[in-house]
Amino acid sequence: MAVAELTMGLILSVARYISYNDRKIREGQWGKAQGFELKGKTLGLIGSGQIGKNLAHLAMGFGMKIICYDLKPDQEWASKVCATYMGLHELLALADVVSLHIPLCNDTYHLLSTKELASMKPTAILVNTARGGVVDEEALYEALKEKKIAGAALDVYELEPPVDSPLCRLDNVVMTSHIGAHTREAIAAMGQLAVNNLISGLSGKRLQHIVNC
């Protein structure tokens, strides 16, 4: 839930210019940037694993519609939450908020680049709390600078920390330092999971979570 909650916070920060307004007030400026409400908007999930599902449930509390792209659609879950699976470019064209929840591998490296970003609405925002390499940061910078999309929020980057990244100079970007799972609760849960797996392995039992490399 930790990553999903941060993602929701980032969505709100971009949609309502929260971080931007905070900076301006600290600089002695008093303005009213016009954001947009989430109610009635469409959230596009690229990846509908546990984090994507958790985010969907949070977004539904704001009255958002859910659309998804996933190579392995979970239609049973989708029917319960009235979510719709579709192709990637169709999702990008329809979503008001695009949120990434997929691993980084050869097939997903720069999954979103110039062509894909051009498919998005000029009023849409992109949120990446997955892995930095899924987004082509040079293409993202150009799309944001030219206002081809409205904004972005990033918790992950191709290079961490993002040294001299031009994205840091844009007002329509919110950036955090890969803190998605950095909560007291999530860290404790990960530690307990590691201990449980170790005990299971030493006991000759099947591990609960296995990664095949």
Salt bridges, closest charged atoms under 4 A:
ASP22 OD2 - ARG26 NE 2.81
GLU27 OE1 - LYS24 NZ 3.65
ASP74 OD2 - LYS53 NZ 3.32
GLU76 OE2 - LYS80 NZ 3.83
ASP96 OD1 - LYS121 NZ 2.98
GLU116 OE2 - HIS89 NE2 3.95
ASP136 OD2 - HIS110 ND1 3.87
GLU142 OE1 - LYS145 NZ 3.60
GLU158 OE1 - HIS110 NE2 3.01
GLU160 OE1 - HIS178 ND1 2.83
ASP171 OD1 - ARG23 NH2 3.58
